[in-house]
Amino acid sequence: MSLGPAPLNLSPDDADNFEDIEKQFAVKIFTMRENIEARLSDSNRDLIAVQHMATYWGILEKIRGSELRLTRMDDEIYQHLRKDFPDFDPAKTIDEDEMKSKAGKERWRKFMMTYEKTVEDYNFGTLLRADPKWEYGKDETIFVPRMQFYAVEIARHVLEHLNREGLNDWVYEKEHPELLVKPSKAEQTKSDPTEASNS
């Protein structure tokens, strides 16, 4: 129902209150506020995920992944991941479709719920590199709950530590090429007998 334009001589003090219109206006304002809050929440969530990504990358540039601990429960999380996902290979590219399939989501949800009370922000949205050999990028990043990020990255770090494959160490080495250990002349001579005979 449209009332048309207000008369020019309308005084707010003398105007009648139209209860239905006030209710509709209140509903409209409430709905607008909810939409704005939802958009802010989404952008805030995205901003937090990007900040987390930048912080994590900065840490990888300063500390070798094989020396990094992400939580106080890294060992427990790693053992649990190995038990629930025995075929998971942290050195391989993650198949996002498989991870986010109905069966994949249910499996990961069961895994993550174990940490609901012990890992802060376990279900917070976080950016994960699909492959440990890649930097973060639009096509190389998956949006996952934080617990999934922890499980995958801890497995990448443990694999580095146990097998010395350096799944994330390359980030540090790229940032600090001057710190890479180069063999001394004596070590080179030991490994290359022709050097010793030429001296």
Secondary structure, DSSP 8 states (H G I E B T S, - for coil): ----S--TT--TTT----HHHHHHHHHHHHHHHHHHHHHHHHHHHHHHHHHHHHHHHHHHHHS-GGG---STTHHHHHHHHHHH-TT--TTS---HHHHTSHHHHHHHHHHHHTTTTTSTTTTSEEEEESSTTS---TTTEEEEEHHHHHHHHHHHHHHHHHH---TTHHHHHHH-GGGS----HHHHHHH-HHHHHH-
